[in-house]
């Protein structure tokens, strides 16, 4: 069985407002300082998921050299 390595992404979520029964705010990636705004909880989850996927892709690609 193939063992997958664990990848962690540390984020800080700041909820600034709630409208239409969902959240609006910002998410900041602690490791990189990247900051994105989101307009719904679903958009927040998609942002975090895309960043996690990008990190896993970068970690699994061979290094240049």
N, C-alpha and C positions, 0 to 999 in steps of 0.2 A: 504494500500500500504506500502510495506517495505521500510524504509528509510535506505539508505546505508551511512556508515560513509566515510568521505573523508580521503584519505591517500595522503600525499605529499612526493615526493622524490626530493631533491634538488641536481642538478648536474651541473658541470662546463664542458663545451665542448671546447676542444682546437683543432682547425683545423691546422694541421701541413703542409699539402700538398694536392694538387689535382692532380689526375691522372685518365685517362680513364673516364673523366667527372663525377667524384665522389670525396668524401672527404676521407682523411686519417688523423687520429689524436688520441687523447685520451679523455676519459670521466672520470671525477672524481666525486664520490658521496661525497657531502659536509659533510653529517651527519656521515658517517662511515670512510671516507678517502680511500675507495676502488678506485683503478685506473685500467682501462682497456684500451687497444688499440683497434682501429677499422680500418678496411681497406675499408669500404664503408659506405655510408649514411644508407643503409639498415641494415648493421651490427650494426651501432650506434643505430638505432631504436630498433633492437632486444635486444641489451644489456639493454637499458633503460626499455623496456617493461618487460624483465625477472626480473629485479631488482624490479620493481613496483609490479609484480605478487608475488614475494617472500615476499615482505613487507606486502602485503595484506594477504597472507597465514599465516605469522607469527602473525599478529595482530588478526586474527580470530581463531587461535588455542587456546585451553584452557591452562592456565598457570599450570606448574608442582607444585605439592605441596600438 
